[in-house]
Amino acid sequence: MRMRTLLWLTLCVLSTSSNANNAPIVQPGAPGEATRPLSARQAIEIANSSFSPDDVKFMQAMIPHHQQAVEMANLVEARTNRPELTDVAGRIKASQEDEMKFMRDWLGERGQGLPDKHAAHAMYTSHKMAGMASAEDMAKLATLTGTDFDRLFLTLMITHHEGAITMVEELMEQPGAAYDPTLFEFTNDVTNDQNSEIERMHALLVSLSEDPRANLKPGFMDAGEAILNLTLVGSLAKPAGFFDPDNPAELPPEMPEDEEEDEPKDGATEDAELEEKPEEYDRYPLLSFSNTDMAFRDDVLFAGSYHGFNIYRLSERELPELLSSVVCPGGQGDVSIVEDLLIMSVEQTRGRLDCGLEGIGEDISNDRFRGLRIFDISDLTQPRQVGAVQTCRGSHTHSVVSADDKRIVVYNSGTAMVRDEEELDGCSDTPGDMDTALFRIDVIEIPIAQPNEAKIVHSPAVFADPDKDTLAGLWRGGDHGEEDGEETQDTNITDQCHDITVFPAKNLAAGACSGNGILFDISDPLDPQRLDAVTDTGFAYWHSATFNNAGTKVVFTDEWGGGGRPRCRAFDPLDWGADAFYDIVDNKLEFKGYFKIPAPQLEQENCVAHNGSIIPVPGRDLFVQAWYQGGMSIVDFTDAANPVEIAYFDRGPIDADHMIVGGYWSTYYYNGRIYGTEIVRGLDVFELQPSEHLSAAEIAAAGLANDDDVFNPQQQMRIEWPAQPIIAEAYLDQLARDKTIDQEALTSVRTLVTRAAERLTRGAADTDLARALRDAAATIGGGDKLSERRVDLLNTTLRGLSAQLR
């Protein structure tokens, strides 16, 4: 039997060899050209699979890329007095020279051409994400010395290193790239070495910053702090039941011990063993206890959490007092208040209809809840769940659009995956399905008397293109190409809205909708209509929207990195992960400017624009902005093209070694104070302090704003101010700060307002003073457009004071 098998194999080999010798191997030419014969060796050479054309282009591009890094490093010794920068340059020269030799040898061994190592500018200044410094940057660098040189060198070199990493990533996206084991190992070395050097250089660059927020000491409850024009009234830690007492800072777990490796190997010391063995997993806890958004009613604060929500009683002088904690896991926990009903967003797949703590283990379950929960909070110590609306994509955020004595209308924004239709009937994410749950928002109606009957009444396809009869009518996702030679963001597809903020006074809503900023007409709350949609090449994810008090501007925020990445580093663009300010002109959005915190944050700090609110100072547009672990800023965007930071607070990172997702989820102004929900640490309370940017009268005027003693983050009510002397003083302070009108007239009016305050305090009438106040309206005029508007507002207040004195 064995002999027969060997004979059969021999005959097969001989037959195959014979056919191979006789059958032709040919290579067709172009259309109309002759076919030419090839030998087996030629065929193999043409289709050599050991390296690809993309491999060759990568190596040929990386040589001049490395050469520019060496050229920059050669400038260091004569221009800096920092030994640590000299060390950086030395490492760069040594590693890049060694890698260039490897790349030249690799190309030479494969018969591939070598580039001119000095051809960097001619070849790659337009290379997407290459990180190459321009000829102008290189020339400027050569003229600088000292700290100015250090800053520019580090900024350019960090960008340069990131470009090299991107070139590796782009190579790896090509089919068959880096098949050669030697090249594959090289690309890994490039990525690892460049990332390590970036971290060192960034730490050094941050140390050069003069901003007090740079390089703050890390710590969970004892981090370093920097504050400007604010007072930290106090902080409250998370209440019991809303944090893990064994790991309150949410640090990653330690690597489990290997029982077989408990004892050191022969010849090895315990110290060596510890150095070689990683101390921790790259594993982090779920956002199970994260603080999220807030809502306010009267003197009560409702603080949402992935774990449920907490209710606090507010005080004008003391810190908030905890009234009750409601455990109902499921995230995200954004809350809104209408009378005695609390509405909460739930999106995670672990959420249960019964608020159970055991979660859901099955892929399909009737017990799972994703959507809007409704609670009766008439007894603040015993909230009861009284309604629940299941939705296909859960509820990431929601917006109270309108409310009367019969019903509440809510827009629901779901951003998670679409549920299986087997779990919730009608859910689909099938491409081409006109009933898909994608590209829509949910309009939910909640009957006041029967909240258990709340339901979805409409799911408008607000992103559709009616002319092309397609649901995906807005941004399709991806990058925007290069713009003026600069890189643009890779922006999310617009198939959802993250936040929709309604402004009922003007029947408008602003949607931050993944890939677009959108302006809606909500004249019919049940059927919103799109008025305008804009894109921004620097926005990765349109996250939130806030109107100014007049409803003439919108602040959009970009959550670049999703909130879990360090995106406020010294070399990150100041127009990425930023606020963008738009004017509303004839129901169209017109871009005006950007703002991002100028203080560099560390690699251990997640930082990007998140949630904020206006501060109701009459005559100005002020915004308090949360930046996660970047702290918070107060920004004056009265001139939207030139926003200015006027106050801030920041802490150091939660941990010195690990990037923990923490910092401020939201910072909101309410009735004279600013409240900030820290994701991991707890709740902070602030008060504004007078400064050259904000007067005591302006701060007092903000505290008198009439907002019906309710605040829902995505329902923005227009604020009005009473005709009181302090309001007039606020306008006078603004006019004096502008220095654009007659100062003598201002002084005269101030005297009248002071007299009016004294008379009104005593409840005394004064017809002569009333007449003088009314006439004073005509004494102030001139100035620029903004000053004229403030004069008009001042005159309205003076007439109101006059009427009270008659």
Buried (B, 14 or more C-beta within 10 A) or exposed (E): EEEEEEEEEEEEEEEEEEEEEEEEEEEEEEEEEEEEEBEEEEEEEEEEEEBBEBBBBBBBBBBBBBBBBBBBBEBBEEBBEBEEBBEBBEBBBEBBBEBBEBBBEBBEEBEBEEBEBEEBBEBBEEBBBBBBBEEEBBEBBEEBEEEBBBBBBBBBBBBBBBBBBBBBEBBBEBEEBBEBEEBBEBBEBBBEBBEEBBEBBBBBBBBBBEBBBBBBEBBBEEBBBBBBBBEBBEBBEBBEEBBEEEEBBBBBEEEEEEEEEEEEEEEEEEEEBEEEEEEEEEEBBEBBBBBBBBBBBEEBBBBBBBBBBBBBBBEEEEBBEBBBBBBBBBBBBBBBBBEBBBBBBBBBBBBBBEBBEEBBEEEEBEEBBBBBBBBBBEEBEEBEBBBBBBBBBBBBBBBBBBBEEEBBBBBBBBBBBBBEBEBBEEBBBEEEEEEBBBBBBBBBBBBBEEBEEBEBEBBBBBBBEEEEEBBBBBBEEEBBEBEEEEBBBEBBBBBBBBBBBBBBBBBBBBBBBBBBBBBBBBEEBEEBEBBBBBBBBBBBBBBBBBBBBBBBBBBBBBBBBBBBBBBBBBBBBEBBBBBBBBBBEEEEBBBBBBBBBBBBBBBBBBBBBBBBBBBBBBBBBBBBBBBBBBBBBBBBBBEBEEBEBBBBBBBBBBBEEBBBBBBBBBBBBBBBBBBBBBBBBBBBBBEBBBBEBBBBBBBBBBBBBEBEEBBBBBBBBBBEBEBBBBBBBBBBBBBBEEEBBBEEBBEBBBEBBEBBBEBBEEEEEBEEBBEBBBEBBEBBEEBEEBBBBBBEBBBBBBBBBBEBBE
